[in-house]
Amino acid sequence: MATAERPFDKAEITGRLKELPGWGYDGQAIFRTYATDGWKSTMLVVNAIAYVCETAGHHPDLEVSWPKVTVKLWTHSANGITDKDFATAKLIEQTVLWHPDKGSALRGSPKPTARGE
């Protein structure tokens, strides 16, 4: 099923953002900043985002610094925010903030790689 390329208006974007706590809208893109505990974690987050976005075929702009990564999404071909941006944001959110559940066979890192700011 093809995804709609119709850009959403501001009210639709604001409504959809309620499903993505921590994400905002700056008038052009939806965005989120993830705090990290340093360069190594920052690079892990960037590479995880790069992998899922390349696989999905929808690519964000990234602002990368020592303690954080900011992700910005919009659909260039539609000149606005579309379903693609929200689907990609959800995928990024699930990937970047994933941590094993309590009781899982996986123990996870002692501290999370990233936190939403």
N, C-alpha and C positions, 0 to 999 in steps of 0.2 A: 504494500500500500504506500503510495507516494505521500510525502509530507507536504502540507500546505505551504506555499511560498508567500501567502498574503501576510503583509506586516500587520501586527496588532496595533491598536491605538493605545494611548496612555492608560485608559481605564482597564482595558483587557490585560495589559502588562502588569499593572498594579494588582489586579485580581489574581493573576497567575503566580505572582511573586509570593503570595500567602502560602503557597505550597512549597516554597523554598526559603525557609528561615535563614537569615544571614545574607541573602542576596538583595541587591538594590538595583535601582535604575537611575542612570545619570542623564537621561534625555536622548542618548544615542545607543547605549549598550546596557545589558544586565551585567552585574559584576559581583564579585565576592573576593575578599582577602582572607588568606589562610596564614596564620602565624606558624612559624617553625622554631625549632630550638637551635638553628644554626645552618651553616652552609650545606652540610651533608644532607640534612633533612629537606632543605629547600630544593636541592637537586633531585632527591627521591620524588618529591611532590611534582616537580616540573616534568620529570620523565614519566611518571604515572599518568599525568594529564596528557602528555604528548602521545603516549601509546593509545589510550582510549579514544582520543580525538582523531588521531590518524585512522584508527580502525573504523570509527564512526563516519569519517569523511566530512567532519565539520570542525573547523579549527579556530580556537580563541586567540585573542591577543593576550600575552602574558607580560606582567611586570615582575621581574625577579630581583630580589635583593637578599642580603644575608639572612634576615630573620622573617621574611614573608614572601608570599607569591600572590599577586592579584590577577584574577582571571576576568576578562571582558569578552562578552559574546554578543554578536549581532550578525544577521545574515546580509552579507554584502550584496548579493544578487537581488535581494528584495528591498534593499536600502532601509532595513528596519529589523525589528524583533519578530521572529516567527516560531512555529512549533519546534524547529530544529534547535533553536537556542535553549528553549526550556528542556528539551530532551537531553541535550548535551550537558546542561547545567546539572540535571539530576544524576547523570552518569558520573560526572566529575565529583559531585558531592559524595556519592556512594563509594567511589574509589578512594578519594583523598582522606575521608574521615573514617574509613573502615577500620575496625579493630575487632579481634576475636571476642565473641560473647563469653560471658562467665560460664565456666563448665565446658568450654570447647576443648578439644584435643590440642588446639593451637594455644600457646601461651601469650604470644604477642610481645611486642617491645615493652620494656618497663615504663617508657613514657611515649605518648602518641607522637607520631611523626609530624602531624599538623593539627591545628585547632582553628576553628572559625573565629574570626575577629568580629 
